[in-house]
Amino acid sequence: METNTQNLKFFIVDDDRFCATVYEQYLRNQHYEDITTFANGEDCLDALHQKPDIIFLDHNMEELNGFEVLKKIKRYDPNIYVIMVSAQENIDTAVNALKYGAFDYLVKDADVCEKMTKTIEKILKIKEEMSQNKLKNFRKFFSILF
């Protein structure tokens, strides 16, 4: 499980430098090392070839809003886990984020970092289950062949 942690690649996209720095520091304290922060959606989209596993994406940004960035990320690679982070607790925004393919919607509040950890744990569980299923299917496939 420990090696899993180190292998995750994070993007943090937030035009609020303070928030981005807080999230980055928090993740580093959780022993995640591969973290890149972006001040806008464009720069994040230009860097998708680096294959991030998880993107924490601010909803309310100047140039491209979070939804536009989210849709483009999902078009580029539907397997990237995008977590929308927003200052407003708005049910419509949350529903739309999920509709456009966000894995989760977190409200920026005092507990936002703890929520990030819970979300990452969920993602790790899913990745773990998927790799076990791949292994099972792989074995099944070979038992048919031989």
Residue pairs with C-beta under 8 A, 6 or more apart in sequence:
1 124
4 124
4 127
4 128
5 30
5 31
5 32
6 31
6 32
6 33
6 34
7 34
7 53
8 32
8 34
8 53
8 54
8 120
8 124
9 34
9 36
9 50
9 51
9 52
9 53
9 54
10 27
10 32
10 34
10 35
10 36
10 52
10 53
10 54
10 55
10 56
11 35
11 36
11 37
11 38
11 44
11 47
11 52
11 54
11 55
11 56
12 20
12 23
12 24
12 27
12 35
12 36
12 37
12 38
12 55
12 56
13 20
13 37
13 38
13 40
13 41
13 44
13 55
13 56
13 57
13 58
13 61
13 69
14 20
14 23
14 37
14 38
14 39
14 56
14 58
14 61
14 85
15 39
15 40
15 58
15 61
15 62
16 58
17 39
19 58
19 85
19 108
20 37
20 39
21 37
22 113
23 37
23 56
23 112
23 113
23 116
24 35
24 37
26 113
26 116
27 35
27 116
28 35
30 117
30 120
36 47
36 50
36 52
38 44
38 47
40 61
40 62
40 63
40 64
41 57
41 61
41 63
41 64
41 65
41 66
41 68
41 69
41 72
42 63
42 64
44 55
44 57
44 69
44 73
45 69
45 72
45 73
45 76
48 73
48 76
48 77
48 80
51 77
52 80
53 80
53 81
53 123
54 80
54 81
54 82
54 83
54 120
54 123
55 73
55 80
55 81
55 82
55 83
56 83
56 85
56 116
57 66
57 69
57 70
57 73
57 82
57 83
57 84
57 85
57 102
58 66
58 85
58 86
59 65
59 66
59 67
59 84
59 85
59 86
59 87
59 88
59 93
59 97
60 66
60 86
60 87
60 88
61 69
66 84
66 86
66 97
67 96
67 97
67 100
70 82
70 84
70 97
70 100
70 101
70 102
71 100
71 101
73 80
73 82
73 101
74 80
74 82
74 100
74 101
78 101
81 103
81 123
82 101
82 102
82 103
83 102
83 103
83 104
83 105
83 106
83 116
83 119
84 93
84 94
84 97
84 102
84 104
84 105
84 106
85 105
85 106
85 107
85 108
85 112
86 93
86 94
86 97
86 105
86 106
86 107
86 108
87 107
87 108
88 107
89 107
93 105
94 105
97 105
98 105
103 119
103 122
103 123
104 119
104 122
106 112
106 115
106 116
106 119
107 115
